[in-house]
Amino acid sequence: MFPQRLDSPLAYEIARALRDGFNRHYQLFRAESQRAKHRFETADWRGQQRAQRERIEFYDLRVGEAVARLEKEFKAGEQPMEVWHQVKLHFIGLLVDHHQPELAESFFNSVTTQILHRAYFQNDFIFVRPAISTEYIEPRDAPTWRAYYPARDTLADTVEAVLEDYRLQGRFADRRRDAERVAAAVLARFHEIKLRANFQLQVLSGLFFRNKGAYLVGKIINGFVELPIALPILHDGRGRFHVDAALFGEDELQMLFSFARAYFMVDMEVPSAYVQFLRSLMPRKPRAEIYAALGLAKQGKTLFYRDFLHHLRYSSDRFRIAPGIKGMVMLVFDLPSFPYVFKLIRDHFPPQKETTREQVKAKYQLVKRHDRVGRMADTLEYSNVGFPLERFEPALIDEIRRFAPSQLEIGDRDGNGEMELVLKHVYIERRMIPLNLYLQESFDLLAQPEHARRAGRQLEQAVVEYGNAIKDMVAANIFPGDMLWKNFGVTRGGKVVFYDYDEIEYLTDCNFRRVPPPRNEEDEMSSEPWYAVGPKDVFPETFEPFLLGNPAVRESFMAHHADLLDAAFWQRHKERIQAGQMLDVFPYDEAQRFPHEGHAPHFPEPNQGAIQ
């Protein structure tokens, strides 16, 4: 531990340069988020998606700029550790009264870990835990949230005033009608409960923009009862706005902020205040995931890692090879007590996998930047992650040594005798039940008469969800490549989500074909194709033998998704995308939508509780 002194002018200048680098980053981040409102108002959907993708790159660009400046102006990598310790102390002082101190601390970590040796990734030199409180930070501009106090007979007036207060440039098709519909939906939730003196509507001051939607997010308070609410606002195809639905409760907001969806764009002067408000709506959702959903992915990673270290400290189980069928590209392991899985890219792949490590990484980056439409899991990507060696089962260590030795280092990091296992590059995802295991459970129950009916419903709903997941990805110009059941998982909320990305392609890059008829009996009996196959050729009818071997699965699949075996289905959507059409895939069920004229094409999603 270094003495608590601040006698280095150089340390102060480095700290100030770091703060200025972060301020520039957040200024640009916030400006792009503010422009989302104009893009929504003008129906610039391509621009909205492009901005969502490009904003993801902002952070790494600003970190790179800050590293370059520190090396050029201060020779930062050559400074002694006494100076770096003072840099951190000065930086803490510069964050007093800052409105994004937690983000600035993460930025400090990102820059300094590119300059310092790994041995200094400790609390003396980086922010392993936060130094500045984010409680009760008050914004200079607009308040973080606004409160309204309606009576039962004025609730529609209040909802109309709320919509007006967002100052959308344009007009609603019928704002009064929308307000009355929302008011009726709210009162229906309280029809057996007396409205209390403390009846209020609290809404966040910024709208949440994603793709073709804007979302008002808040909560209804009725005495001691709090009910989360979100109102999706859409265009009606005629240049007018309308409220499309009223979403209520934690589960429906969890779907809106799902880890399998693109990040929101929302203007936040004090992001921690937004996160605190959203946690009051979704207390089961980790703060790390909320920060990520708001586009602050690096802060999400920081908080996730802190939660992970905390969990390691208060658990004793060991990392193991994850259950399920082993992949040919990834090694997957987990900690049973922790709801995530860890993925390593293998050093070598079998011949049928014609890919490279860099290509696999590019596929994961594609998903990160793409609209995931609730069907592709977000991943956290880390480099040089240290784990306590004693927490790994020997079989897992042997597996890594055998298949990914380039990614493994084992040593005594601090010279204190505590051995550490370091993974050079790892992906981390939310744990899901592999769909093949979920279906196997249904097969097993089908054989038991007392459970057969429930198992039949469970199987059918899983197959329907699987097909809907693929169709939602199709709507977003994604062909999953390997469509085997094992590459999909069932989430806690019952959604089927894709999570194996090494063969993913843009739909528009694929060539969908029918299998030509055999020319003779030899062709018909051949185990090899008798026709030419290009590198991007896809023959959907050939999916059938791999997916539909079980009669019950086949019956459900053919009843709901037989079109997935038809090349014409895929080709039709490819041509639609090439023509510039964008289908809507919203995070709520079609049945929840208010009736409107001129609905845009929409791929409905099954109710989130369809799979129990």
LOTOR-544003 format. One record per residue (C-alpha): y, z, x. Coordinates in Angstrom, 2 decimals, m for minus. Each point is the difference from the previous one (the first is absolute). Layout:
<pts>
Y; Z; X
...
</pts>
This chain:
<pts>
0.00; 0.00; 0.00
3.42; m0.97; 1.36
3.05; 2.32; m0.05
2.28; m0.42; m3.04
2.97; m1.52; 1.82
2.22; m2.97; m0.75
1.72; m0.89; 3.28
m0.90; m3.72; 0.30
2.69; m2.47; m1.18
m2.58; m2.76; 0.42
m2.33; 1.72; m2.47
2.79; 0.10; m2.59
0.76; m3.70; 0.45
m3.67; m0.90; m0.41
m0.23; 2.14; m3.15
3.11; m1.64; m1.44
m1.37; m3.47; 0.75
m3.20; 0.95; m1.82
1.93; 1.24; m3.02
2.14; m3.16; m0.05
m3.13; m2.13; 0.19
m1.46; 1.76; m3.01
3.27; m0.21; m1.95
0.08; m3.75; 0.57
m3.59; m0.26; m1.24
0.61; 1.94; m3.19
3.27; m1.80; m0.69
m1.83; m3.34; 0.09
m2.97; 1.38; m1.94
2.26; 1.36; m2.71
2.11; m3.17; m0.21
m3.12; m2.11; m0.59
m1.16; 2.45; m2.67
3.39; m0.18; m1.70
m0.19; m3.79; m0.15
m3.22; 0.29; m2.02
2.14; 0.71; m3.08
1.82; m3.33; 0.30
m3.26; m1.87; 0.57
m1.41; 1.57; m3.16
3.11; m0.81; m2.01
m0.11; m3.65; 1.09
m3.80; m0.32; m0.34
m0.35; m0.86; 3.71
m3.70; 0.84; 0.08
m0.81; m1.91; 3.17
2.89; 1.70; 1.73
m1.17; 3.39; m1.24
m3.50; m0.48; 1.40
1.37; m1.39; 3.26
2.33; 3.00; 0.39
m2.88; 2.41; m0.72
m2.02; m1.61; 2.80
2.82; m0.26; 2.51
1.19; 3.57; m0.51
m3.36; 1.24; 1.28
0.89; m1.43; 3.43
3.39; 1.76; 0.19
m1.31; 3.23; 1.48
m1.87; m1.44; 2.96
2.93; m2.29; 0.80
2.47; 2.90; 0.14
m2.42; 2.13; 2.04
m0.32; m2.85; 2.49
3.78; m0.32; 0.21
0.37; 3.74; 0.62
m2.65; 0.02; 2.75
1.68; m2.95; 1.73
3.42; 1.68; m0.15
m1.27; 3.30; 1.37
m1.76; m1.69; 2.89
2.95; m2.26; 0.81
2.83; 2.52; m0.30
m1.69; 3.26; 0.99
m3.22; m0.95; 1.85
m1.64; 2.27; m2.56
m3.53; m0.35; 1.36
1.10; 1.36; 3.38
1.67; 3.16; m1.29
m1.69; 3.38; 0.72
m1.55; 2.01; m2.77
2.80; 2.58; 0.16
2.40; m2.72; m1.16
m2.33; m1.14; m2.78
m0.33; 3.55; m1.25
3.79; 0.19; m0.28
0.08; m3.42; m1.69
m2.06; 1.44; m2.83
2.19; 3.10; m0.32
3.17; m2.11; m0.07
m1.58; m2.30; m2.56
m0.74; 2.96; m2.29
3.67; 0.98; 0.22
1.09; m3.53; m0.92
m2.10; 0.16; m3.18
1.90; 2.93; m1.50
1.45; m1.33; m3.28
m1.93; m3.26; 0.40
m1.30; m1.45; m3.27
m3.28; m1.37; 1.36
m0.98; 2.53; 2.68
m3.76; m0.30; m0.55
0.16; m3.78; 0.47
2.17; 0.40; 3.09
m2.54; 2.40; 1.54
m2.77; m2.55; m0.56
2.19; m2.69; 1.57
0.50; 2.30; 3.01
m3.78; 0.33; 0.30
m0.55; m3.76; m0.26
2.46; m0.76; 2.78
m0.90; 2.81; 2.38
m3.77; m0.55; m0.25
0.58; m3.53; 1.28
1.79; 1.46; 3.01
m1.81; 3.26; 0.79
m3.56; 0.37; 1.25
m2.54; 1.08; m2.61
m0.29; 3.40; 1.72
3.47; 0.82; m1.39
m0.82; m0.71; m3.64
0.45; 3.68; m0.81
2.44; 2.21; m1.79
2.29; 0.48; 3.04
0.88; m3.70; 0.12
m0.59; m1.50; m3.45
0.12; 1.26; m3.57
m3.59; 1.03; m0.64
1.44; 2.01; m2.89
3.44; m0.42; m1.61
2.98; 1.83; 1.49
2.54; m0.68; m2.76
m0.50; 1.07; m3.60
0.33; m2.67; m2.67
0.53; 2.48; m2.84
3.17; m0.27; m2.08
1.61; m2.88; 1.87
2.79; m1.26; m2.26
0.94; m3.70; 0.03
3.58; m1.13; 0.54
m0.20; m2.93; m2.40
m1.79; 0.34; m3.36
m2.18; 3.01; m0.88
m3.71; m0.47; 0.60
m0.77; 0.41; m3.70
1.93; 0.24; m3.24
m0.65; 2.26; m2.99
0.56; m0.89; m3.68
m0.21; 2.44; m2.95
m0.96; m1.78; m3.22
m0.95; 1.43; m3.38
m2.90; m1.40; m1.99
2.26; m2.24; m2.09
2.04; m1.19; 3.00
m2.86; m0.74; 2.39
0.28; m3.77; m0.51
3.75; 0.21; 0.72
m0.75; 1.89; 3.21
m2.63; m2.50; 1.16
2.45; m2.81; m0.65
2.64; 1.81; 2.06
m2.48; 0.52; 2.83
m0.80; m3.72; 0.09
3.70; m0.83; m0.01
0.76; 2.43; 2.83
m2.11; m2.04; 2.44
2.63; m2.76; m0.27
m2.37; m2.94; 0.15
2.01; m3.22; 0.20
m1.23; m1.98; m2.96
m0.90; 0.84; m3.54
m2.96; 1.45; m1.84
m1.62; m2.10; m2.70
0.37; 3.03; m2.30
0.80; 3.23; 1.76
0.22; 1.99; m3.22
m3.44; m1.16; m1.09
m1.43; 0.97; 3.41
1.68; 3.42; m0.16
m1.43; 0.68; m3.44
m3.48; m1.00; 1.14
0.19; 2.31; 3.00
1.37; 2.84; m2.13
m2.82; m0.46; m2.51
m2.57; 0.04; 2.80
1.49; 3.21; 1.44
0.13; 1.76; m3.36
m3.57; m1.04; m0.72
m0.98; 1.98; 3.08
1.68; 3.09; m1.45
m0.81; m0.53; m3.67
m1.84; 3.31; m0.27
2.32; 1.90; 2.34
3.42; 1.31; m0.96
2.85; m1.38; 2.05
1.48; 2.92; 1.92
3.59; 0.84; 0.85
m0.71; m1.21; 3.52
m0.89; m3.56; m0.98
1.20; m2.42; 2.66
m0.68; m3.27; 1.74
0.28; m0.06; 3.80
m0.02; m3.40; 1.72
0.27; m1.03; 3.63
3.30; m1.77; 0.66
m1.56; m3.05; 1.64
m2.24; m2.55; m1.65
m3.28; m0.78; 1.73
m0.41; m3.73; 0.65
m3.26; m1.81; 0.75
m0.83; m3.66; m0.53
1.29; m0.97; m3.48
0.54; 3.50; m1.34
2.54; 2.82; 0.11
m1.20; 3.50; m0.85
1.99; 2.93; m1.35
m1.73; 3.22; 1.08
0.61; 3.49; m1.31
m1.33; 2.80; m2.17
0.43; 1.50; m3.46
0.51; 3.77; m0.02
m0.68; 1.92; m3.21
0.19; 3.71; 0.65
m2.83; 0.75; 2.41
m1.63; m3.42; m0.47
0.74; m2.84; 2.44
m1.18; m3.55; m0.70
0.38; m2.70; 2.68
1.30; m3.32; m1.33
0.54; m3.48; 1.44
1.53; m3.01; m1.76
m0.77; m3.47; 1.40
2.93; m2.39; m0.49
m0.79; m3.72; 0.14
1.59; m3.37; m0.60
m1.04; m1.71; m3.22
m0.04; m3.55; 1.40
3.39; m0.75; m1.56
2.20; 1.85; 2.47
0.02; 3.25; m2.00
m1.42; 3.44; 0.75
m2.36; 2.07; m2.12
m1.91; 3.27; 0.32
m3.62; m1.11; 0.18
m1.81; 3.32; m0.53
0.31; 3.76; 0.16
m2.32; 1.67; 2.52
m0.67; 3.73; m0.31
m1.73; 2.68; 2.02
m1.16; 0.48; 3.54
m2.95; m2.39; m0.18
2.08; m2.96; m1.14
2.63; 0.65; 2.66
m2.75; 0.33; 2.61
m0.99; m3.56; m0.89
3.61; m1.14; 0.32
0.25; 1.55; 3.48
m3.55; m0.90; 1.04
m0.93; m0.37; 3.68
m1.42; m3.41; m0.96
3.39; m1.45; m0.97
2.97; m1.50; 1.82
2.79; 2.34; 1.06
3.00; 0.58; m2.26
3.57; m0.85; 0.89
2.36; 2.74; m1.13
3.39; 1.06; 1.32
m0.29; 3.59; 1.25
2.73; 1.86; 1.84
m2.23; 3.09; 0.24
m3.63; m1.18; m0.03
m1.40; 3.53; 0.23
1.69; 0.82; m3.32
m1.70; m3.00; m1.62
m3.33; 1.13; 1.40
0.51; 3.54; m1.25
0.81; m1.29; m3.52
m3.01; m2.34; 0.02
m2.28; 2.83; 1.14
1.07; 1.91; m3.11
m1.36; m2.95; m2.02
m3.14; m0.53; 2.10
m0.93; 3.32; 1.65
m3.45; m1.33; 1.02
1.48; m2.88; 1.97
0.56; 0.83; 3.70
3.56; m0.25; 1.24
m1.27; m2.43; 2.64
m1.03; m2.49; m2.70
3.28; 0.38; m1.88
2.05; m0.73; 3.12
m2.19; m3.06; 0.64
0.41; m1.21; m3.60
3.78; 0.14; 0.52
m0.28; m2.32; 3.00
0.27; 2.80; 2.57
m3.41; m0.67; 1.50
0.68; 1.65; 3.35
0.98; 3.27; m1.66
m3.15; m0.28; m2.06
m2.02; m0.32; 3.21
1.79; 2.99; 1.52
m0.72; 2.22; m2.98
m3.58; m1.22; m0.28
m0.66; 0.88; 3.62
1.52; 3.47; m0.46
m2.19; 0.54; m3.07
m3.00; m1.22; 1.97
0.62; 2.41; 2.89
0.48; 2.83; m2.47
m3.29; m0.90; m1.71
m1.83; m0.04; 3.35
1.32; 3.45; 0.78
m1.32; 1.44; m3.27
m3.34; m1.81; m0.22
m3.16; 0.03; 2.07
m2.11; m2.99; m1.12
m0.53; m2.92; 2.36
0.81; m3.70; m0.02
m3.04; m2.11; m0.87
m0.99; m3.62; m0.54
1.19; m0.81; m3.52
m2.67; m0.43; m2.69
m0.73; m3.52; m1.22
m0.91; m3.37; 1.47
1.33; m0.43; 3.53
2.50; m2.80; 0.48
m0.26; m2.75; 2.59
3.68; 0.21; 0.98
0.98; 3.65; m0.44
m1.51; 3.34; 0.95
0.81; 2.44; m2.78
m0.11; 3.79; 0.25
1.33; 2.90; m2.01
0.39; 3.77; m0.17
m1.76; 1.13; m3.20
2.70; 2.55; m0.86
2.88; m2.50; 0.45
0.62; m2.75; m2.62
0.48; m2.88; 2.45
m2.14; m2.32; 2.12
0.64; m1.16; 3.56
m0.70; m3.57; 1.16
m0.45; m1.41; 3.50
m0.24; m3.70; 0.80
m3.24; m0.69; 1.86
0.17; m1.51; 3.48
m2.49; m2.74; m0.91
m0.99; m1.67; m3.26
m3.24; m1.71; m1.05
0.00; m3.84; 0.14
0.59; m0.41; m3.74
3.35; 1.78; 0.38
2.15; m2.59; 1.75
3.03; 2.17; 0.65
1.79; 2.01; 2.69
1.62; 3.42; 0.21
3.46; m1.56; m0.23
m0.96; m2.02; m3.05
m1.33; 3.10; m1.75
3.22; 1.87; 0.78
1.98; m2.95; m1.38
m1.97; 0.16; m3.27
0.84; 3.69; m0.41
3.65; m0.77; 0.72
m0.10; m2.76; m2.62
m1.12; 2.53; m2.62
2.65; 2.48; 1.13
2.75; m2.57; m0.57
m1.44; m1.57; m3.16
0.22; 1.07; m3.64
m3.20; 2.03; m0.37
0.16; m0.08; m3.85
m1.84; 3.32; m0.25
m3.19; m1.57; 1.36
0.24; 0.21; 3.80
0.10; 3.35; 1.75
2.92; 0.76; 2.29
m0.96; 1.06; 3.52
1.59; 2.27; 2.56
m0.21; m1.45; 3.51
0.08; 2.31; 3.04
m0.24; m0.44; 3.75
m1.34; 2.52; 2.54
m1.05; 2.61; m2.54
m1.44; 3.19; 1.45
m2.80; 1.99; m1.67
m1.78; 3.19; 1.12
m3.25; m1.23; 1.57
m2.07; 2.86; m1.42
0.80; m1.16; m3.54
m2.01; m3.23; 0.45
m3.70; m0.28; m0.75
m1.92; m1.31; 3.05
m1.35; m2.95; m2.02
3.54; m1.13; m0.75
1.07; 0.22; 3.64
m3.07; m2.04; 0.96
0.88; m2.57; m2.66
3.53; m0.40; 1.37
m1.24; m0.22; 3.59
m2.48; m2.66; m1.03
2.17; m2.22; m2.19
3.65; 0.73; 0.90
0.07; 1.46; 3.53
3.37; m1.61; 0.79
1.58; 2.15; m2.72
m1.30; 3.33; 1.33
1.25; 2.47; 2.59
m1.30; 3.53; 0.52
1.70; 2.46; 2.27
1.81; 3.29; 0.52
3.52; m0.95; m1.02
1.87; 3.20; 0.87
m2.25; 1.29; 2.77
m0.92; 3.04; m2.06
m3.67; m0.85; m0.41
0.28; m1.17; m3.63
m1.56; m3.45; m0.12
1.70; m2.68; m2.08
m1.30; m3.25; m1.44
2.71; m2.68; m0.11
m0.27; m3.16; m2.11
2.29; m2.78; 1.19
0.38; m1.74; m3.36
m1.09; 1.27; m3.41
0.61; m0.76; m3.67
m0.04; 2.75; m2.61
m0.51; m0.57; m3.74
m0.44; 2.07; m3.12
m3.68; 0.73; m0.57
m1.55; m1.77; m2.98
m3.53; m0.18; m1.36
m1.46; m3.31; 1.27
m0.63; m2.14; m3.06
m3.57; m0.79; 1.03
m0.79; 3.75; 0.10
1.76; 0.50; m3.31
m2.12; m2.74; m1.58
m3.17; 1.43; 1.56
0.76; 3.30; m1.71
0.17; m1.91; m3.30
m3.32; m1.71; 0.74
m1.63; 3.36; 0.66
1.34; 1.47; m3.25
m1.09; m3.01; m2.02
m3.60; 1.01; 0.73
0.59; 3.37; m1.69
m0.01; m0.34; m3.81
2.36; 2.92; m0.54
2.63; m1.61; 2.26
m0.66; m3.69; m0.67
2.84; m0.56; m2.48
2.65; 1.61; 2.20
m1.36; m1.82; 3.05
0.17; m3.31; m1.84
3.66; 0.56; m0.88
0.77; 1.09; 3.55
m1.66; m3.09; 1.45
1.74; m2.41; m2.38
3.40; 1.57; 0.60
m0.50; m0.17; 3.77
m0.92; m3.69; m0.16
2.99; m0.74; m2.25
2.31; 1.88; 2.40
m1.47; m1.89; 2.97
0.76; m3.35; m1.62
3.47; 1.10; m1.03
0.69; 1.13; 3.57
m0.86; m3.48; 1.29
2.13; m1.66; m2.67
2.97; 2.21; 0.81
m0.32; m1.00; 3.65
m0.22; m3.65; m1.08
3.28; 0.48; m1.88
1.55; 1.14; 3.30
m1.36; m2.99; 2.00
m2.80; 1.95; 1.67
m3.61; m1.12; 0.43
m2.06; 3.04; 1.11
m2.51; m2.04; 2.00
m2.98; 2.32; 0.01
m0.41; 1.01; m3.66
m3.08; 2.20; 0.40
0.04; 3.25; m1.97
0.02; 2.07; 3.19
3.48; m1.26; 0.88
1.53; 1.55; m3.12
0.48; 3.65; m0.88
0.62; 2.11; m3.09
3.07; 2.23; 0.21
0.45; 3.49; m1.41
1.86; m1.59; m2.94
m2.83; m2.40; m0.74
1.54; m3.16; 1.46
m2.06; m2.48; 2.00
1.80; m0.79; 3.26
m0.82; m2.40; 2.84
0.00; 1.41; 3.54
m1.74; m2.39; 2.42
2.55; m2.48; 1.31
m1.57; m1.85; 2.92
m0.75; m3.13; m2.10
3.02; 0.09; m2.28
1.94; m3.26; m0.45
2.91; m1.31; m1.98
m1.40; m1.74; m3.07
2.17; m3.02; 0.77
m1.69; m0.40; 3.41
m3.46; m0.35; m1.57
m1.72; m3.11; m1.27
m2.05; 0.82; m3.11
m2.89; m2.38; m0.62
m3.05; m0.44; m2.17
m3.36; m0.29; 1.73
m0.99; m3.69; 0.01
m3.30; m0.74; m1.80
m3.02; m0.29; 2.31
m0.78; m3.56; 1.04
m3.75; 0.49; 0.01
m2.78; 2.58; m0.18
0.43; 0.93; 3.66
3.64; 0.88; m0.65
m0.98; 2.06; m3.00
m2.58; 2.01; 1.98
2.15; 0.39; 3.11
1.26; 3.45; 1.00
2.94; m1.64; 1.79
2.89; m1.90; m1.67
m0.60; m3.73; m0.33
3.74; m0.65; m0.18
2.89; 0.30; 2.43
1.84; 3.35; m0.02
3.50; 0.27; 1.43
1.39; 3.24; 1.52
2.06; 0.84; m3.13
m2.43; m1.38; m2.60
m1.08; 2.44; m2.72
m2.80; m0.65; m2.51
0.40; 2.62; m2.77
m3.33; m0.78; m1.68
m1.74; 1.23; 3.16
1.31; 3.52; m0.65
m2.61; 0.46; m2.73
m3.13; 0.73; 2.09
1.84; 2.64; 2.05
1.68; 1.78; m2.92
m2.19; m0.33; m3.06
m3.52; 0.95; 1.04
m0.12; 2.93; m2.42
m0.52; m1.16; m3.64
2.38; 2.62; m1.46
2.72; m0.93; 2.50
m0.54; m3.67; m0.71
0.32; 0.49; m3.76
3.28; 1.89; 0.30
1.43; m2.35; 2.61
m0.81; m3.17; m1.95
1.44; 1.52; m3.19
3.37; 0.75; 1.60
0.45; m1.90; 3.25
m2.20; m3.10; 0.02
3.12; m2.03; 0.89
m0.08; 1.53; 3.50
m3.07; m2.16; 0.69
1.89; m3.19; m0.94
1.94; m1.86; 2.68
2.38; m1.27; m2.70
1.24; 3.58; m0.65
0.96; 0.50; 3.64
1.45; m3.47; 0.41
2.13; 0.41; m3.12
1.59; 3.17; 1.35
0.47; m1.56; 3.41
1.94; m2.85; m1.59
2.03; 2.44; m2.09
1.07; 1.90; 3.11
0.76; m3.21; 1.88
2.22; m1.01; m2.93
2.04; 3.17; 0.52
m1.21; 2.04; m2.98
m0.27; 3.78; 0.37
m2.27; 1.91; m2.35
0.91; 3.56; m0.94
m2.44; 2.78; 0.86
1.54; 3.25; m1.16
m1.32; 3.52; 0.54
m0.71; 0.75; m3.64
m2.27; m1.27; m2.72
0.94; m2.99; m2.16
m0.42; 2.18; m3.09
2.84; 2.27; 1.18
2.59; m2.79; m0.09
2.60; m0.14; m2.75
m0.14; m3.28; m1.95
2.41; m2.62; 1.33
0.48; m3.72; m0.33
m0.46; m2.15; 3.05
m2.38; 2.23; 1.93
m0.66; m1.40; 3.45
m3.66; m0.66; 0.90
m1.64; 3.29; 0.78
m3.38; 1.05; 1.34
m0.69; 3.21; m1.95
m1.52; 2.90; 1.86
m2.67; 2.18; m1.60
0.94; 3.52; m0.96
0.03; 2.17; 3.12
m2.54; 2.34; m1.55
m2.47; m2.75; m0.85
m2.45; 1.15; 2.66
m0.88; 3.65; m0.20
</pts>
